[in-house]
């Protein structure tokens, strides 16, 4: 029997594995980088071992350090989570050779399936060896790992070489393996996958299907179980193919077989030899704890014959610290307040317990069940690696939480999940919360027949429009600030002759004046009546409807209800603006590459890639804003930069007409 598990991972997945271990009476060990010294997964573990450094290549990708940590802490088993070393056969062998239990598939099965190139060869599918114009578009893809990293769509032959280099560099950084391959790119298909679970005695479960078609940058955003609207024959074929693939390589443990469905046909994509990020939707529908079952299988126990029956529908939304309206740019900073109504699967401060209870089915631990506890809505689960007060850094994935809802029908699940996200209180960096809510209510999403991977490509502009009511949120922010000032200064100033006070938030200017009764009158915008105003809560009546705004301010950022506003300074900074053509870092990160041979004085063209930043395990290309001359280059490989740092300057070329006018 396993008595102590080290999780070779971080964040949300480490917390999620710890939750099940606690339910089973198993002690837990965390590993952490210097950047994660105070992370939630470290605080949740019974013991923790430092991996010196911050970059994944120095820490979570160092299998030797992780194995050493397990031995030093007295763990007798290792769970890899997902990402990092979870699909590394060499790491699995090192764990086994050290006398530890590997909670995952055999190394031979990982080698056969974890590399997408070898998996396709096993199934008789060959990648493109030579790409021609007739093959376009194509997809450059990392052979190892997943999560959208190391992937590039190529639509022009001339862009292939750069895409291969970028994908390889990103894959090497994320997975420690820079191998990439090229395959045909299917536009706007459905991403459908099958969850499998196998024991060492030949029993293989296919736990239904999942649809993961809503993606950005080839990384999933919203997932659901079961995949809606599949013809019965196609669904049966997918389940059968997944079971046959697992049996073909002697698979043991949890894994996922992924397909791209187009026009009623299924194209094999890959097999992930690990637990998937989206595994909770399967747990909710099938009433199982996949981590508990992984541990049971690793202990040598048999699965019952045949999987349990599914019930209802589950949808998961990935809540990211990112700005969808600005090319999905990752965000960093302090998460001042993070309250999502639901049972917290990762554990939390204040005694709120984990959201899974392991039951027993024929001797096998199982059973994720969420009910109502202290007002928490039934059927809502939150898996997270963050709580209020934590800091979102630059080194790792920007996912804050997975919010999961289970309901009798798909429509009910979508409605409830949108409502839960809408009610969440998230104070800190920009998130994709509004995008998720709008996606779950979009007609294309609600009509399952219209689901495909092109959803965000078609609808992003509409989904990222500013929320209605931002003007009135600015009014609430201004009045909350005024109420706070009145409290600090004793309110005596209200006896003076009233004059309009002005405050500005983003594009909104608010004017108001204090009244003799201790309240406020809003003069700009018109049509707003103040019901009440306190430093942390303001109630406004507009058009006969009263709206309540919770208000909190952190520096120059104000949160009023669901709105995040930037307070404009009363006295603008007189510092001179950056010169035209300045390229500023769009996010904090590390400069990983500069274009070959690029030097000050070079002529560049608009859109030409100049350098690449890595932030949160993704590469971000920085291009020339206009055609002209590179007059300054401050970026160098390995340099850490903060958001807004000056990277380079491109002096725009003077138009021919302007040159002629000047000479005249």
Secondary structure, 3 states (H helix, E strand, C coil): CCCEEEECCCHHHHHHHHHHHHHHCCEEEEEECHHHCCCHHHHHCCEEEECCCCCHHHCCCCHHHHHHHHHHHCCCEEECCCCCCCCCHHHHHHHHHCCCEEECCCHHHHHHHCCHHHHHHHCCCCCCCCCCHHHCCEEEEECCCCCCCCEEEECCHHHHHHHHHHHHHHHHHHHCCCCEEEEECCCCCEEEEEEEEECCCCCEEEEEEEEEEEEECCEEEEEEECCCCCCHHHHHHHHHHHHHHHHHCCCCEEEEEEEEEECCEEEEEEEECCCCCCHHHHHHHHCCCHHHHHHHHHCCCCCCCCCCCCCCEEEEEEEECEEHHHCCEECCEECCEEECCCEECCCCHHHCCCCCCCEEECCEEECCCCCCCCCCCCCEEEEECCCCCCEECCCCCCEEEEEEEEECCHHHHHHHHHHHHHHCEEECCCCCHHHHHHHHCCHHHHCHHHCCCCHHHHHHHHHCCCCCCHHHHHHHHHHHHHHHHHHHCCCHHHHCCCCCEEEEECCEEEEEEECCCCCEEEEECCCEEEEEEECCEEEEEECCEEEEEEEEEECCEEEECCEEEEECCCCCCCCCCCCCCEEECCCCEEEEEECCCCCCCCEECCCCEEEEEEECCEEEEEECCCCEEEEEECCCCCCEECCCCEEEEEEECCCHHHHHHHHC
